[in-house]
Amino acid sequence: MKDYAILLDNTYCTGCNSCAYRCIQEYRYHEQASKGLFRTFVQINDDGLYQKRCMHCIEPDCVANCPVQALTKSEYGPVLYNVNTCIGCQTCVRVCKFHIPQFDADKKKIVKCSMCAHRINEGKMPACVEICPTGALQFGEYEAIKTLALKLAREKKLKLYGYDENGGTHMFILAEEDPVKFGYPKVAKKALKRKAAFDGDLGIPAIAALTVVGFKKFSERRSRIEAEEKKNKE
């Protein structure tokens, strides 16, 4: 089965929170959002933008420590949460190194991103990626997204977060400065739990061929944005 990941390029994120609003609509969790509990949310800090969302670790601490297996790691990337199994013990809240699961004290349940697993199973991309107006969010097969993240980090001299933090994740963040400076937790880096098939430099055609339907249009959007920025500087 295909394995998926998300890339967030903070140099394109404007902090508009279209991703957060679209996520609320997708899951109809307006009540929890009104209490400040979000599956994803962009927080504007002094030094940059922190997008709080599940990192979907390759080997999640929340899954390893959940006493009732309410949290499971899917074969295709997302860390899934079963609200009916959860007993509200908050073990996941305590052990997550990225401080992601949020506890709803009223419902005695947690709130966490699932990478829109239901949409992935329908051949669609996550709602947040689909709605992003600047192409800051991209979605595709894990190896292609990982390779693209490494390529952009190298070519644009950007910092890459999520590559080997906690042994690797399915969420890659690119930024001009160290993401820890503007909100991302400082997490120990460990050797990747598995070896990627492609660590070399893949060309854009090869990357596009590996990604799901829709990835190409975001790459094209990125190119248009870069062209417009170059034109404005001239």
Sequence and secondary structure as in RCSB ss.txt:
>XXXX:A:sequence
MKDYAILLDNTYCTGCNSCAYRCIQEYRYHEQASKGLFRTFVQINDDGLYQKRCMHCIEPDCVANCPVQALTKSE
YGPVLYNVNTCIGCQTCVRVCKFHIPQFDADKKKIVKCSMCAHRINEGKMPACVEICPTGALQFGEYEAIKTLAL
KLAREKKLKLYGYDENGGTHMFILAEEDPVKFGYPKVAKKALKRKAAFDGDLGIPAIAALTVVGFKKFSERRSRI
EAEEKKNKE
>XXXX:A:secstr
   EEEEEETTT     HHHHHHHHHHT HHHHHTT  SEEEEEETTEEEEEE   BSS HHHHH TT  EEE T
TS EEE TTT     HHHHH TT   EEETTTTEEE   TTHHHHHTT   HHHHH SSS EEEEEHHHHHHHHH
HHHHHHT EEESSSBTT BSEEEEESS GGGGT     B   SS  S  S   HHHHHHHS TTHHHHHHHHHHH
HHHHHHHH 
